[in-house]
Structure formats: structure tokens, C-alpha cells
Amino acid sequence: MEVKQSQLGACDASWYLLQSKPRSEFKAAQELENQGYEVFLPVIEAQKIKANRTEMVIEPLFSRYLFIHLNQTTHNWSPIRSTKGVSQIVRFAGEPVKLTEALIAQLREFMRTLPVKNPFHTGDAVLVQQGPFQGLSGVFQKLRSLPNGEARAMVLIELLGKQQLLELEPEQLKVLV
């Protein structure tokens, strides 16, 4: 999960390490994103056995950890500790752990080298092929991972004359060319 850079004082910002509550990485990232913070949560696709069948799930690369881009002087750090899903800002010797831009760049590059199973990109025109919205087209926004490891596609569809953000199973969608 990656969020666009915040408008809140991006210059002189650094990356910091956050620890989430157990199995709350996606929740923490979403809540921080909603508050306007830039968050980086590297995820991988893994094979899990559930109810005697194998499923592909999306899970964090680093269990219970995510990264946040902050400026020590202009960002308000107070809300971070009380954000749903966040356990703490990781500290050594009382100071928040500051990560280099190079490390984050290496992680992002590593994530780009992993095989991608998500055929959708933000802004793709998609067609709903199954379910109650079958036949409607929309615009893919992002892939959201649920705490149980399953993924949902967030799609903007026009319904009743208004744009609605729907959460659908990725298998229900097809990219329009």
C-alpha cells in the first residue's frame, strides 16, 4: 500500500518505522492514509491453506511493521500513537527510528521485482463480470487487503447519477482495453 505524498511539509521529511497491533497493518495504513500521512506498507502474495483448500492471500512483507514519511518540525506526531491499528512509533534510546531514503528506495525496487498478480492499475477502466453489478463499468482505484489476507478491489462506479466507491472481489473484474 502506498499513499501519495502529503501536503503537510514534505521537505526535510524522513521515513520512520511504526509497529502495528497484531494483524492490523492494513488498518493502521488506511487510518494513517485517511489522516493525510504518507505511508508505505510493502506487501507480498502468499499461499495459505484455509478450510482444506489453498488460497492466495496478500500479507505484509514485515509482519506488524510499516513506514511513515514525516517532517519532525511541521507534522503533528500526536495523532499517530492513537491511530487505530498503530501500536507505537519504534524508538531506540528514546528517539524514533529514522530510515534512509535509500533503504525505502531499495524496498520499493525489491517490491517491483516481485511477481505481480494484480492485473489492475489505478485509473484502469474495468468491467464488472459477475455479481449484482454485472455489466457496469467503472474505474479501478486500488486493491485493499483485508485482515484475513483476502483482497478487495475498490472501484468507482456511477450509480443513480452519483459516483460510488464499491468494494468488489478482484475476480469479478476485467480490465477494459
N, C-alpha and C positions, 0 to 999 in steps of 0.2 A: 504494500500500500504506500503510495507516495502522494503527497499533497503539494500543491503549488506554493511557491514562496509567499509568505505572509507579507502584508503591507506594513507590519509593525517593525520598523527599524531593522532592515535586513543587513545593512552594512555593519561590519565588525562583529558579525554573529558567528557563533561556533556551534558545533554539534555536541550534544550531551547524551548521556546514557540514562534511560529510565527503566525501572523494573516495574512490571505489571503484577497484578494479583494473578493467582493461578488461573490459567486458561482464559485470561482476559485481555490478551494482547490486542485483538481486533477491536474490542470495546474501547480500550484506552486510546487506541489510534483514532477511532471515529470520534470520540468525545473531544480529544485534543484538536482534531481537524475542525470540528464544529466551533471551537473557540478561536479559530484563526491561526493556530500554530502550524508550522511546517514539520511534518512527521515522516519518518522513513521506517517502514516495517518490512524487512525482507521476508518473503515467503517462498516456500517450496511446495511442490506437489508430491505427496507421498501415498503409498499404497497401504491401506489399513483393512483389517478383517473385521467386519461388523455383521452380526447375526448370520454367521457361517457363509458370508459372501465377501468378496474382495471389492473395495471401493477406492477410488482415487479421491484424496482429500487435500485441501490447501491448508498448510500449517506454517507457523512462524519458523524461520530458519534458526533463530535463537529463542528457545522457549523462555518466556517471561521477560524478554528484553526488546526494547525499541529505541529509536533515536529521535531526538528533537532538536531543531535548529533555533537557537535563542541568542539574543543580544543581552549581555549582562546588565547593561545600563538602561535600555529602553523597554525591554519586555517585562511584564509583570509575571513573576515566577510563582506567586502565591496560589493562584488557582490550580496549578499543576498538581500539587500534592492532594488536593481534594477532588480531583477529576475521577469520575467513575472508571474503574479498571486500573488506575495507577496506584502502585504500592508506594514507590518512593523514587526520588532522584538519587541515583547511585553516587556515593561520595567516597573519597579516600582522604584520610586525615582531615575530615570535615569539609572538604572542598568538592563541589560537583566534578565528576569525571568529564574532562574536556577531551573530545576526539578530534583528530586532524581531518581536514577536508580530504586529504589524500586517502585516508582509511575509508571514508564514506565513498569516495570515488572508486576505490578498489572493490568495495562491496557491491556497488551498483554495476560495475563492469562484470563481476562474478555472476550477478543475477542475470545479466544479459546473455551470458554464455550457457545458462541452464536451458534445457529444452522447454519450450513454451507450449502448453496445452490449451491456453486461452486463445481462440481464434479471433477474438474481438479486440478492437482498439477504441478508445474514447472518440466519439463522433461518428462511428460507423453506423450506416443505415442498416437496420435489422428488420426481419420479418418474423412474427410470432407464428410458429408452425403447429403448435399444439395448445390445448387448454382453452379456457373461456375467451381468451383474447386472440384466438387463431385468426389469421388473415390480416391483422392490424400490423402496420409498420411503425417503427419508432427509431430513436437514436440511442445507441448504447452509451451509457455514462461511465460505469465502472463495474468491476467484479468485486463483490463483497463476500468475505468469508465469515461463516457462522462459527460460533464457539465449538460446535460439534465437528468442525472440519469441512462441512459441506459449503459449496459456493452458491451465490445468488447473483444474477445479472441485474443491475439497476438500469432500467430502460425508460426513457422519456417518451410517452405516447400521448397523442391528443385524444382525449375522451370528453364527450359532452361539451365541446368547444373550449376546453382548457387543457393545458399541458399537465400530465400526471406522471409522477415518478413511480414506476411499478417495479416490484421485485419478482423476478421470474427465474426459473431454473435455466441454466445455460443451454441445456439440451433442447429447450423449447424454441430456441432462436436460430436463425440462419442469416448470415451476412448477405446483404443485397449488393450486387455488383453494379 
